[in-house]
Amino acid sequence: QQINKIYFDLTQYVNGPYSDDEDGLDEAEVNGNWTPQEKALHEARLKAKAKRRLRRSSSRNSASESSESKDLAGADPHSPKGKVVTNDRKSRMGKGRGLPKKGGAGGKGVWGAAGMVYEDEEPDVKDPNYDESGDTVYETVMPEVEEREMEKMVNPIVQEYFEHGDTKEVQMLLKELNLGPHKYEVSSLAVSLSLEGKASHRELTSLLLSDLSGKMLSQGDMSRAFDKMLKDLPDLILDTPEAPQMLGQFIARAIADHVLPMDFLDYHKGKVDCEHARVALDRAAVLLSMKREMVRLDNVWGVGGGLRPVKHLVKEMNLLLKEYLISGDVAEAEHCLRDLEVPHFHHELVYEAVVMVLESNGDTAGHMMMKLLQSLWKTGLITVDQMNRGFERVYNELPEICLDVPHAHSIMENFVDLCYQESVITKQLRDTCPSRGRKRFVSEGDGGMIKN
């Protein structure tokens, strides 16, 4: 019977689930002891029971996970709980602080960790800056300026120099350019630009050549530049008909300033075929042969605008007025005043003209000066402001002038009335002229006592 019971239990175990109760075991127990067959059956039942429990728990967990995934799929993706992150590269283990690997010292194209000291690298033999002595020098190389680009780069520097007149700035700007063997063309370009400009520009160019000589350009470079200009004279006279005479003055001034060698003219004498070049060389020879040529050539271009000292401008205006009183040529006086190029200083001419009238004898000087001021006023060379300022300066200094010219007040009144009648000055300026009442003397023989 016991064997049959065991066989029945085994068939129930194999063919279907076994019950969880322990009734069969209680019946198989005999006197409180297990037989070997019962013991084996009991262990088999325990293993089967454990497998069934594991199977139930796994199926229950999978069902709950599937329900949770369905809830997440239907949730709002914008909510923090419902948002699904598929490409999250964060650590699943919760380790790390989000810092770069190796502290920024690893990876391609990085500088390395902070404070890292690199070892000295051996210089490469194939490096173009390699020095066989062992000292490798790295420096910025400026490419040489081509001849066709020379004019585009130098002309703006020279034109700006005509405005400020600072030769040091020109030297600084030229040093930044790698002119190479074409540096001598700086002189020829500057002279060519000044030929088309004013007398003040030519004076500034002569000063520039003097300052560049010995510092950036040698006498050989200057000679080469003037040789080129002598050859280019047929083209220069197309824009400037007086180019040969002006170039001759440049040559004479350069020789006087020791920019060109003293034998420059002797070297070219009899070796020039161009007619215009011979005119330029002859002009330079005449200027250098004049008495006291060094002093005269300093002013070969006249007065260079406001760059000249005030005393020199006053002296030039005095000379202009004295020559006018001798010649009476109004056009020549106007031409000389324009060449001075100091429109802001024309009040000095008005002042000196009125003072000459006060110091002169007779009415001739007064009429001539009135005629000159009238012409300058009509041509617009002297403005209203400059005219008024010149007369006002005389008004202010009239008491001091009377010490040397006792009748200055009466002469001044007559001259002011004459200028007003000829529309040289305004009525307001005439009314501001100071007047002094006449003093009556007791008699001619009382020693000049003034009557009370």
Number of C-alpha atoms within 10 A of each C-alpha: 6 11 8 9 12 16 12 11 15 15 10 13 16 9 9 8 11 14 12 9 8 9 9 13 14 10 10 16 12 10 6 8 10 14 12 9 11 17 13 11 16 15 11 13 18 12 10 15 16 11 11 12 10 12 11 11 11 10 10 11 11 11 11 11 11 11 12 12 11 11 12 15 13 10 14 13 13 9 9 8 10 14 13 15 8 6 6 8 7 11 10 7 6 7 8 9 8 8 8 11 9 10 10 13 15 13 11 7 7 9 11 16 12 9 6 9 8 7 6 6 6 7 14 11 10 7 9 9 14 15 13 9 6 9 10 13 8 9 6 5 7 10 10 12 16 13 14 8 9 17 14 10 13 20 16 11 16 23 15 13 20 21 10 11 18 14 19 13 14 17 16 10 11 17 11 9 16 15 20 12 12 15 20 22 22 23 24 19 17 24 25 21 17 22 21 15 13 16 20 21 25 26 23 25 25 24 17 21 24 20 17 19 20 12 9 14 18 15 15 13 21 24 18 16 20 21 15 14 22 20 15 16 21 17 12 18 14 10 11 15 14 14 23 26 18 21 25 23 26 25 26 30 29 22 20 20 19 14 25 25 15 13 10 16 17 11 10 13 12 9 9 14 9 13 11 20 24 19 16 23 24 18 20 24 17 13 20 20 10 11 9 10 16 17 10 16 21 15 12 19 21 18 21 21 20 15 14 12 11 11 8 11 21 15 10 18 21 17 12 17 20 15 14 19 18 8 11 16 12 18 13 14 21 17 10 15 21 13 17 21 18 16 15 12 18 21 22 19 23 24 20 18 24 23 18 18 22 24 15 14 10 11 12 12 18 24 15 17 23 22 17 23 23 18 17 20 17 12 11 10 16 22 17 15 11 20 23 18 18 21 24 17 15 19 18 12 11 19 15 11 18 13 10 10 15 12 13 19 21 15 18 22 16 13 20 24 17 16 21 17 12 12 13 22 21 15 13 10 15 16 11 11 18 13 12 8 7 7 9 11 14 13 11 8 8 9 9 11 12 11 9 7
